[in-house]
Amino acid sequence: MMRRVVLSSLILILVILGILIVIRPLNLAVFRGEDCVYTFNFFVDRTLQPIVEEAARRFSSELEREGCRAEFRYVYGSSGFVLSQLILTKSGDLYVSDDFTFARKAVIEGHVYRDSVIITGYIQLAIFTVEGNPLGIKGLKDLLFNRSKLIVAVGDPTHVAAGLLAKELLTAITYVDPVTGVNKTYWDILHERHNVIYAFSAFDAFNRAKLGAVDASLTFDVFNYLDPRGVTMIPIEPEVNVRAAPIVWAIPVYTKQRNIMERFLSLVASDDMIEYARNLGFRTIDDMKVIAPYAKLPTLEDIVG
């Protein structure tokens, strides 16, 4: 009788241990985040890819410490292109633009939450040529009034923020033709004197100069820090640099994860992330006041109204 009791007790203990062995991995699986998964869809201007993906990496680590896992899906392109894709699909958890024009359009048309918009830095235009600057360009005037007919790449102003900013910059500067006496904008002169190629993104304009496919390009200066090999950057003269481009982040109204995205934007705006971006050539407002003292720096008010 005693043996049966002992044997039954041993069997019961083994059964309990077996159940615990099965249950424990299941609990660990939950802790590892296999049942707690966030999927994020980001619509991002290609120029800002490095800082967006670094922020995503940091946010993913933060969620992992809480027992969750994050998956990020990206749509890259020009600011106008990715906004059109966001509107077309009526989806997305984040929209990131490198100018206020398309971000303002997103706000006005109700595609992003007005109170979610933040600015984390600025970039500006510069001239790029193949390494060595064979044309000897020293500034905007040297580019426009070069004796040779050049091939110049500029972002398509209909959907590329860098192209829109270039058009704004060159339209704001006028020149009186000494022969005809006609007052012309630099934008008109660029098209009259040179062969202008409209690139499909700011990066595309930069890459054409890097590969020697064009004589020069007018695009964002940050590429000189992100991919400096094979090119020479010529800064635009501060006195004619009319405006810089803000780095704008916003949460689309189509997201079903607004709360978690607000956490993400808090990380984006943190001092650590701002300094990380700064080391990649994305400037703070204080930096811009030093290197571009005459340039307008759009504010949050310019975007949200």
Secondary structure as GFF3:
##gff-version 3
##sequence-region A 1 305
A	DSSP	alpha_helix	2	31	.	.	.	ID=ss1
A	DSSP	beta_strand	37	45	.	.	.	ID=ss2
A	DSSP	three_ten_helix	46	48	.	.	.	ID=ss3
A	DSSP	alpha_helix	49	65	.	.	.	ID=ss4
A	DSSP	beta_strand	69	77	.	.	.	ID=ss5
A	DSSP	alpha_helix	79	89	.	.	.	ID=ss6
A	DSSP	beta_strand	94	97	.	.	.	ID=ss7
A	DSSP	alpha_helix	100	108	.	.	.	ID=ss8
A	DSSP	three_ten_helix	114	116	.	.	.	ID=ss9
A	DSSP	beta_strand	118	123	.	.	.	ID=ss10
A	DSSP	beta_strand	125	130	.	.	.	ID=ss11
A	DSSP	alpha_helix	140	144	.	.	.	ID=ss12
A	DSSP	beta_strand	151	155	.	.	.	ID=ss13
A	DSSP	alpha_helix	161	172	.	.	.	ID=ss14
A	DSSP	beta_strand	174	176	.	.	.	ID=ss15
A	DSSP	beta_strand	183	185	.	.	.	ID=ss16
A	DSSP	alpha_helix	186	193	.	.	.	ID=ss17
A	DSSP	beta_strand	195	199	.	.	.	ID=ss18
A	DSSP	alpha_helix	202	210	.	.	.	ID=ss19
A	DSSP	beta_strand	216	220	.	.	.	ID=ss20
A	DSSP	alpha_helix	223	226	.	.	.	ID=ss21
A	DSSP	beta_strand	231	235	.	.	.	ID=ss22
A	DSSP	three_ten_helix	238	240	.	.	.	ID=ss23
A	DSSP	beta_strand	245	250	.	.	.	ID=ss24
A	DSSP	alpha_helix	258	268	.	.	.	ID=ss25
A	DSSP	alpha_helix	271	279	.	.	.	ID=ss26
A	DSSP	alpha_helix	285	291	.	.	.	ID=ss27
A	DSSP	alpha_helix	300	304	.	.	.	ID=ss28
###
